[in-house]
Amino acid sequence: MTDQNMPAENAPDPMAPVPIAPDPMAPVPIAPDPMASVPVAPVPVAPTEKTPMQKALPGLLIAGSLGGVGLVMVSLLSLAPPVDDGSGPRPMAAPQDVPTTVEMQNAGAFILPPTVGPGGKNKPLTPARLDAPPPLAAVPVIPAIPKAKTKTAKARPTRIKIPKIKVNSAIGGVTVSKKGRLGTPPLSRPNQTGWYKLSPVPGEVGPSIINGHVSTRKGPAVFDRLRELAKGDQIYVYRSDGKVTRFTVSGIEQASKTSFPTKRVYGNTNDSQLRLITCGGVYNRTTHHYTDNIVVYATLSKKKG
C-alpha cells in the first residue's frame, strides 16, 4: 500500500522554483562576428628632422599670399580714376571767342602805359610806350636862358646837386662813340657825372643830357639812388657863367637798352628840360653791362644869376 500523503517518486517538487519562459519580445543577443577585425593600438613613431625646404615652406606660403594681395591691390588701383594734384601738364583750353572774366581783368597787364610814370622810392619802374611824349611838367615852366651868341661865351655845366638822394657831383664832358653810343665818365671816377656836349647847356631850350654810373666794381657810384627820385623832386645844375638852374622832376622810367626811347629822351622840346640817365635792371657778369636804363625827366622851374 502506498501512503497517499507521500509524494510520488517522479512528482515535481512543489517548492522548486517554476522556470520562467523567455520573453518573446526581448532582443536576441548577437554573437560576435568571428571575421571582425580586432582594433590594434597605435605604435608610436619617432619624429624625423625637417628638411630646409620643409622649414621654409610656411614662410614661402605667407610671402606668396602677401604677393597675391599686393597684386590684387595694384589691379584695383589701376582701375581708380586719375586725380589731378596740379603737378602735371595743364590741358589745352578750347579756343574761345569771348574772353573770360580773368582775361578781361588782366587785359592791360602787359600793355605799356601811354605816359611816363611819376616814380618814387620802392615803387616799380616801367617803361612807357615808345611813341609816348615826355611827361608833363610837375610845376609851372619858366622861360629858358637865352643861348650864347658866340662859342667863346658859351657856358658849360660844372656841378649837379640832388638833395633827396645826396648827390653833389662835378660834371665832366662826354661824347658819342663811333658806334653811336653815348660815352660815360671814367670808371676811375665813380662820383663824377657826364654832360653830353652836343646837347643844350642846362637852362637853355631843349633837353640837356647828363649821365652817371650806378655802380663800379668798387661799389655804388654817383647815381646809385637815382631810381628813388619821384615827380616833384628838385635837381640843381651849376653853370660856368655863374648861373644856377633848378629843375623839377616830372617823371621817371626804366627801359630796356634794346628798346631805348631815343625820341623821347633826345627829341627837341620848346622849353628847357633835363634828362638824367644811368643803368638799371639785371647786371650781366659776362658782358659787364646792365640790361636797362633808368631815365629821369625834369623841366626848368627856376633860374638864378
MISE-765735 format. One record per residue: residue in one letter; z, x negated, y negated of N, C-alpha, C, CB in turn. Coordinates in steps of 0.001 Angstrom, whole numbers, plus 500000, padded with zeros to 6 digits. Each point is the difference from the previous one (the first is absolute). Glycine has a CB too. Example, Ala and Ser with C-alpha at 12.3 -4.5 7.8 and 13.67 -1.06 7.14 Angstrom:
<rs>
a507800486810505690500000500890498810500000499100498800501246501892501173
s498034498458497777500060499180498810500730500770498910497855498816500628
</rs>
This chain:
<rs>
m500000499148501179500000500852498821500000499142498812501180501806501160
t498184498742498073499979499202498780500871500603498948497728499251500530
d502735499809498567500859500478498905499098500406498850501939498494500694
q498167502800499031499116500498498943500352499406498640499717502114501291
n501483497358498539500384499421498689499543498577499848501956501480499962
m497499497877501000499536498619499925498538500008499634501694499239501701
p497938499891497515498587499976499609499140499518501151500648499586497622
a498202500903502327499069499547501040499678498544499764499023502309500249
e500553497087500884499748498546499935498892499686499014500740499762502374
n498226501076497553498856499709499118500058500814498725498626499459501996
a502408501208497768500073500820498759500222499109498793500920501948501298
p498471498399497538500152499185498774501389500048499479497665500410499442
d502682498432499976501329499895499443500049500793498744500345497762501003
p500484503227498975500038500819498792500520499228498795500339501994501435
m500297496878498695500525499223498886499018498959499500502262500372500900
a496701499471499901499007498968499555499233500508498794499762499130502361
p499849499940496777499229500427498787498640500529500395501186498289498600
v498464502723500677498686500623500269498943499183499272501018502335500267
p497959497196500428498946499220499310499217500853498994499806498544502038
i499918500825496797499288500735498925498528499690500121502007499923498443
a497229501095501516498514499817500093499489499363498724499773502008501522
p499270497128498598499446499357498780499343501014499079499631497904501299
d500501501773497347499413500899498984498484499825500002502106499882498565
p497214501173501734498527499866500020499424499640498647499940501646501831
m500788498541497010499462499726498675500311498587499532500232502408499476
a500660496858501291500365498643499568498836499064500202502398500421500562
p497429498606498510498888499043500137500209499115501194499642500029497548
v499254499704503063500042499165501197499898498548499561498956501824501442
p501976497345498947499910498585499584498769499339500589502490499887499836
i496892499275499257498763499333500411500342498593500408498593501413498457
a500921498244502650500261498646500515499234499000499172500375500874502323
p500228497974497438499290498982499204498718499575500686502175499199499076
d496823500515499961498680499591500507500110498560500460498766501601498445
p500993498215502859500107498617500492498945499079499429500961500900502068
m497958499700497276498904499185499463500225499628498531498450501119501613
a502625499511497779500226499720498567500414498553499810500669502392499602
s498879497021499211500319498597499703501408499869499500497627499556499476
v502968499398500909501379499748499603499993499217498693500782500012502418
p499921500446496490500005499262498718500554498590500157500270502167498796
v499018496935500537500377498584500093500588499562498679498196499548501699
a502877499826498270500640499524498761499144498911499365502293500553500918
p497536499471497674499169498979499306500575498612500163499301501711498340
v499768497395501863500396498602500180499919499302498661499187499982502392
p501856499465497033499944499315498686499028498828500032502376500671499555
v496798499278499329499004498929499866500428499067498887498152501509500830
a501779497271499375500409499010498982498995500009498852501113498553501768
p499367501490496909499064500015498837499204498696499928501578501518498732
t497113498683500921499100498837499857499844499660498525498759500622502119
e500997498144497476499839499551498604498645500472499459501470497966500440
k498537502622498267498778500522499382499094498855499551501251502054499249
t497466498193500850499014499016499537499916500063498475498678500196502170
p500757498773497113499820500051498533499204501209499548500104497535499966
m498873502874500763499208501164499622500843501259500027497955498894500896
q502938501215500178500861501168500081501002500044498853499728499974502474
k500761498835497147500935499961498864499324500394498691501281498210501173
a497462501374498636499299500260498733499397501377499938499524497605499847
l500393503067501311499321501291500044500613501031499055499407499502502351
p501919500644497576500553500999499053499597499727498556501927500301501540
g498142498418498057499615499665498628498535500310499737501740498220499981
l497411501482501011498573500287499830499755501492499875499440497944501296
l501303502823499470499832501454499915500421500521498632500389500178502466
i500732499269497004500455500434498670498993499606498925502387499787500750
a497129498949499313499020499535499014498743500835500057500915497695500168
g498654502623501066498811500833500128500199501369499401499409498763502041
s501798501782498138500291501319499427499956499956498479501415500544501991
l499222498415497420499987499866498532498595499797499481502291499039500073
g496926500165500652498613499782499562499214501287500010500096497683500875
g500161503131500139499313501290500050500393500886498837499904499821502470
v501409500160497188500463500796498858499356499516498708502177500422501173
g497757498238498652499375499447498793498541500395499892501581498090500094
l497720501881501033498584500373499993499826501451499601499545498305501769
v501362502536498721499931501414499632500250500179498507500768500641502305
m500228498619497130500302500108498566498840499552499150502388499632500502
v496974499252499913498839499519499241498895501023500020500596497648500539
s499199502976500622498957501015500100500299501180499093499552499293502349
l501731501110497596500369501114499133499827499645498530501611500776501737
l498791497990497898499864499582498589498548499930499586502117498710500185
s497023500916500744498577499916499651499419501357499683499795498005501444
l500859503035499050499522501348499714500577500564498714499756500350502429
a501240498948496964500621500493498771499048499832498827502276499433500896
p497782501457498089499122499877498818500387498800499170499673502470499966
p499374496832499412500314498827499173500781500399498763497937498869500829
v502942500218498704500808500226498803499565499028498932501948500821501366
d497758499682497439499569499155498890501219499534499233497800501220499835
d502532497471500284501157499460499270499593499333498693501157499666502176
g497572500462497475499538499429498740499558498567500081501497501537498921
s498657497819502255499647498587500110498548499788500385502340499538500623
g497025501481499872498614499852500431499024500224498864500674500732502260
p498048499070498004498994500216498948499932501463499619498684498051500839
r501094502182497885499934501370499516498626500582500310501668499482498174
p498288501766502237498707500606500290499189500183498724500996501161501981
m497713498774498180499110500207498870500051501458499575498509498126500776
a501697502081497945500055501360499495498594500559499876502132499494498773
a497757501771501487498691500636499877499603500056498543500405501358502071
p498324498487497618499556500041498598500323501338499370498173498387500529
q502275501557498232500367501211499288499219500085498717502283499959501003
d497338501243498657499272500221498759500939500153498812498183501074501311
v503037499414498961500967500241498931501142499003500132499392502457499913
p500980496810499029501111499034500084501304500701500359498858498539498307
t501987500746502436501310500533500333500925499885498801499668499385502413
t501545501191497723500967499943498899500390498569499684500854502244500654
v499347496919500393500369498601499788498874499258499308501471500061502022
e497305500212498374498859499332499365499897500378498532498798499977502194
m501495501275497496499941500425498608501082499307499179499065502215500718
q502133497618499875501092499354499274499732498523499779501575501653500968
n497753497682499988499744498561499899498596499690499514501628499650501824
a497707501343497609498599499798499612499846498892498966499571502401500487
g501432497424498621499873498993498960500777498733500248499645501834498478
a500803497955502771500860498853500292499295498676499774501199501396501647
f497491498540498633499283498745499901498925500041498913500453499616502422
i499690501311496659499076500073498876500622499245498833499062502242500780
l500189496804498662500526499201498893500172500881498768498892497921500920
p502161501840498332500237500810498801498948499718498932502456500013500507
p497312500963498610498973499831498958500454499141498832499123502201500649
t502156497458499303500516499170498907500954498950500566499766501924498361
v500477497033500856500952498963500372501412500553499850498394498169499283
g502452501547501694501359500536499991500907499302499002499689500595502368
p501475500014497349500936499439499011500813498829500530500127502244498994
g499968497598502334500768498893500568501490500208499875498128498502499462
g502622500428500771501454500061499949500619499215501128499855502218498921
k501376497320500884500689499203501004500219500800501267501110498694498196
n498613500678502947500170500587501329499107501210500237502328499185499965
k496629500951499249499033501081500214498701499399500558501026501388498105
p498397499275502900498768499460500589498854500008498999500752500793502242
l498467498140497786498851499893499113498733500264500802501212498342498518
t497896502465500924498743500328500647498856499795499017501159501654501513
p497642498129499000498866499856499089499470501360499570499414497825501088
a499989502206497739499297501197499555498553499911500472501524500248497974
r497751500814501865498579499988500358499268498964499157500098502440500651
l498866496981499924499272498953499281499380500517498700499533498901502192
d500120502373497804499367500545498789501022500533499002498006500578501372
a503282499247498920501031500481499075500057499106498766501326500939501929
p498908499639496896500121499200498781501364499345499916498394501518498848
p501819497581500195501345499448499791500981501115499653499005497816499226
p502267502019501101500972501066499698500153500218498503501206499449502106
l499146501776497542500193500325498591501239499299499460498878502222500346
a501098497503498368501105499289499349501293500797500106498376498926498418
a502722500348501795501304500651500105500563500360498634500413498742502104
v499195500523496845500449500236498618498777499983499092502279498937500450
p497893501512498327498850499985499077499404498607499838501013501925498797
v497656498021501145499281498733499876499856499641498518498745500445502168
i501414498256497537499840499536498619498692499217499892502527499901499662
p496973499943499133498744499252499820500131498556500477499443501466498049
a499469497983502463499992498638500517499973498990498856498823500797502073
i501511497972498240499932498901499043498532499586499854502361499199500605
p497158500669498179498594499620499825499683498674500680499975501237497836
k498833498647502685499562498788500682499701498913498974499054501368501902
a501265497400498448499768498876499082498506499835499770502108498848500787
k497537500789497982498590499863499655499409498669500436500411501497498086
t500409497482502066499512498696500438500778499532501228499339499433497633
k500042499659503129500650499489501202501225499160499657497791500017501166
t502138499302497736501127499150499630501232500822499641498387498279499193
a501372502921500312501101500869499599500477500870501164499098500011497662
k500204499890503458500352500844501134501363499619500558497573500281500534
a503244500731499651501333499760500545499952500020501529501052501035497945
r500048498612502673500130500054501460501434500400500329498195498219500337
p502015502401500796501369500376500379500776498771500464499209502306500651
t502053497620498996500813498835500363501185500327500908499320499012497848
r501194502195502070501172500347500806500043501504500266501253498041499030
i499303502303502134500162501408500358501445500237500421497569500172500719
k502971500948498826501364500378500345500016501443500508500928498391498270
i499750501819502842500152501342500566501495500186500290497618500008501028
p503117500593498055501465500085500149500459500654501302500117500113497543
k499213500922502908500481500742501168500080499131501251499018502058499015
i499991497069501183499999499163501208500303498530499675498338501575501038
k502195498199497753500479498690499581498918498915500083502268500686500762
v496569499636498688498918499022499932499964499413498594498663501234501778
n501299497451498141499834499275498746499175498767500329502218500853499010
s496464499290500863499093499000500551498992499513498976500283501047502221
a499411497663497879498910499438499201498673500478500579501393497958499394
i497616502168499734498685500475500417498988498865499895500564502345499250
g498751497380501829498913499029500001498666500734500037501459498295501163
g497464500961498970498670500602500040499382499881501385499709499466497579
v499558501571502873499274499972501271498587500516499770502143500333501316
t496976499301499580498605500427499925499571500546501371499503498268498183
v499217502010501935499453500524501251499301498874500746499718502304498990
s500475497651502338499369498967500819498524500317500227502202499546501121
k497086499518499505498583500207500290499778501183500940499623497555499665
k501361502729501143499896501140500913500390501316499337500481498453501879
g499837501481496836500344501216499281501445500410500110497720500685500362
r503127498426500101501414500319500137500781499527498783499789499843502488
l501122501009497085500822499646498851500987498919500399499752502317499046
g500321496638500145500922498912500280501445500418499788498232498388499345
t502679500795501147501432500257499879500696498731499503499905501735501859
p501307498385497641500748498812499567500239499062501178501108501343498183
p499132497386501569500261499048501089501232500404500810498955498179498626
l500970501643502684501151500312500851501196499113499671498432500729501802
s501282498120497591501089499096499613500790500542498815498655498077500846
r500813502983498518500688500645498880500168501488500302499046498304498365
p501842502042502551500131501391500446500484500962498926500450499100502227
n500169500386496701500505500871498938499040500121498820502291499366500693
q496501500144499470499011500095498928499018501125500302500231497533499520
t499315503140499427498985501039500130498680499487499461501746501800499801
g497169498946500505498677499564499565499236501105499282499963498409501907
w499515501287496926499188500948499229498536499703500250501789500220498229
y497449500812502118498572499840500218499334499792498647500063501441502097
k499376497363497717499503499580498688498852500853499476500705497721500589
l498551502902500303498871500812499555500392501448499723498512498514501313
s502756501821498854500468501346499641500532499973498578500566500530502411
p499589500646496951500497500031498629501382499365499868498664502063499633
v501627497414499200501343499512499716500924501213499948499123497965498707
p502057501976501917500893501154499970500217500511498575501123499129502059
g498645502153497764500126500633498682498656500403499442502039498665499586
e496886500680500859498662500360499546499433501116500878499634497651499141
v499249502938500436499391501095500742499532499514501374499289501086497834
g500999499715503186499565499669501352501162499633500909497850499231499051
p501871500594502244501065499656500949500214498490500099499460502076501281
s501716497472498374500357498591500147500591499809501402500427499736497478
i499148499197503205500398499777501393500958498817500091497802500938500801
i503367499287499789500977498942500260500438500121501461500799499978497557
n499146498915503171500441500039501405501094498974500260497718500774500687
g502840499289500513501075499084500385500291500139501486500987500131497686
h499616498857502886500314500012501430501212500881500279499045497690500228
v500942502928500944501156500761500456500984499095500734498575502060500173
s500889496886500462500853499058500727499200498746500314501358501892500991
t499361497066499358499397498764500492500772499593501251499251499265497653
r500384499626502947500710499539501191501448499634499707497839499176500890
k502469500614497836501364499654499610500868501219499735499108497913499043
g500267503264500832500775501206499748499340500934499013502014498704500492
p498735502250498946499440500969499048499425499322498765501642501680500817
a497304498952498636499340499473498803500173500975498832498320498769501442
v500949501003497490500213500691498736499853501524500108499179497949498867
f499855502533501925499775501446500109500546500566501317497957499743498565
d503105499674501913500608500462501249500458501450499906500722497662500464
r499725502768498375500521501361499832499059500889499192502300499066500134
l496464500544499755499058500776499183499864501435500513498759497882499472
r501339502298501844499839501329500579501111500965499586498843498932501918
e502225500566497478501103500870499583499741500684498669501534498523501242
l497438501045498035499719500601498699499566501453500168499349497745499087
a500935503038499882499655501416500025499516500437498624501693500414501823
k497722500734498156499488500564498755501105500062498948498307501340501295
g501410498119497502500966499989498906500667498654499781500377502370500469
d499543496719500541500589498671499821499201499198498974500855500046502372
q499816498969497015499377499249498900499712498544500375501186501496498393
i497701498014501083499539498626500239499698499371498637499024500598502307
y501466498192497466499775499307498727499125498767500233502228500827499110
v496729499064500053499117498837500079499988499318498629498558501096501814
y501746497602498198500023499205498762498693499233499868502518499785500115
r496995500133498658498715499349499744500178498721499181498875502241500092
s500092496918499955500038498715499282499923500168498490498940498945501974
d500599502211497558499910500232498554501285500604499446497534500313500236
g503519499757500576501281500497499530500199501490500188499960498182498388
k499006502517502041500138501438500205500681500289501354497930500399498577
v502812500703501438500653500455501237499490501409500306502092498574499559
t497476501622501656499488501310500411500912500596501083497619499284499440
r502555502027500440500795500676501030499116501032500696502157499647498686
f497823500262502630499215500940500808500967500865500821498022498371500118
t501606502882500068500799500926500797499234500367501269501120500907497914
v499563498960503205499358500268501301499589501462500094501363498177501076
s497398502035499370499488501364500186499801500348501475498882499820497780
g501096499164503092499832500274501432499949498712500801498778502105499445
i501346498014501889499971498837500887499455500440501356501971498920498790
e497250500226501814499438500324501315499914498750500871498692501892498980
q501196498331502329499776498927500970498693500296500716502500499580500304
a496541499522499560498667500222500548499599498851500907499376501321497969
s499857498991503060499503498979500919499013499087499279500321501564501955
k499715497157498405499064499060499382498560500275500405501810498303499965
t498008502405501156498649500337500439499440501202499258500550499067502228
s500306501666497077499532501142499196500693499976498645499580501379502085
f500343497464497275500673499799498718499333500866498924500638497630500669
p500168503061498488499444500872498951499499499197498795501560501817500745
t497357497441499439499506499087498960499713500720498684499024498578501798
k500299502544498270499628500712498770501227500477499247497870500712501075
r503123499783499659501208500513499344500810498874499358500061501884501652
v499908496941498938500786498876499491499283499274498869501026499751502254
y497689499969497937499259499164499044499113500791499049500041498223501697
g499810503074498550499109500793499154500450500076498556499430501305501990
n499606498831497097500303500059498563500812501244499649497892498734499533
t502942501121499463500809501118499497499856500074498489501642499767501912
n498759501367497525499898500183498547501255499573499261498448501869500422
d502586497749500318501244499573499380500456498702500656500638502398499466
s500495497089500098500526498752500554500842500301501239499998498935497702
q499627500443503416500727500217501251500294498672500678498907502242500265
l501994497814500704500426498802500727500006500292501500501403499241498026
r498179499762502749500046500097501463500794498802500538497752501239500079
l503244499044500725500741498953500694499673500093501487501871500036498264
i497751498833502333499529500005501385500762498959500819497716500768499242
t502691499636501965500592499070500958499637500457501407501913499456498415
c498564499820502573499684500340501394501028500967500574498909497762500288
g500691502930500781500883500937500674499485500278501396500642501024497808
g500022499876502868499584500342501356500543499025501031497953501018499053
v501247498711501978500388499150501122499475498586499791500001501991501539
y500851497030498746499606498600499849499387499489501303501829499639498288
n496968499817501617499306499431501162500313498509500060498134501738499861
r502614497853501157500402498598500109498838499078500375502266500786500649
t496664499790499846498841499177500357499172499664498768499956501055502272
t499765499967496909499191499783498792500858499658498784498306501581500918
h503015498617499203500935499761498882499681500895498807500272497627500759
h499347503602499532499707500969498942500643501341500354497815498820499446
y502440501974499505500481501364500183498808500946500125502111499480498699
t498133501684501899498916500961500213499693500833498761500655500084502385
d500347500089496722499830500912498861500276499320498670500636501882501483
n499092498876497480500363499611498637500827501109499373497909498594499769
i503058501009499419500774500952499208499524499870498552502036499868501575
v497608501266497832499459500010498637500856500908499122497658499564500870
v502800499879498009500760500766499018499101500268498801502198498976500769
y497772502287498799499200500403498838500952500287498841498156500972501483
a501489498529497315500838500234498814499121500103498762501926498762501063
t498611501921497916499267500181498739500839499473498842498799502026500932
l500520497541498017500686499446498821500779501120499293498192498212499719
s503115501554500112500834501007499359500662499505498719500391500960502239
k499586497687497555500584499449498779499500498589499797502041501437500260
k497839498167498495499590498639499679500796499520498793497673500405500932
k502507498284498988500789499427498933499408498629499603502080501236500832
g497923498493497851499526498719499530498634500057499357501339498988501759
</rs>
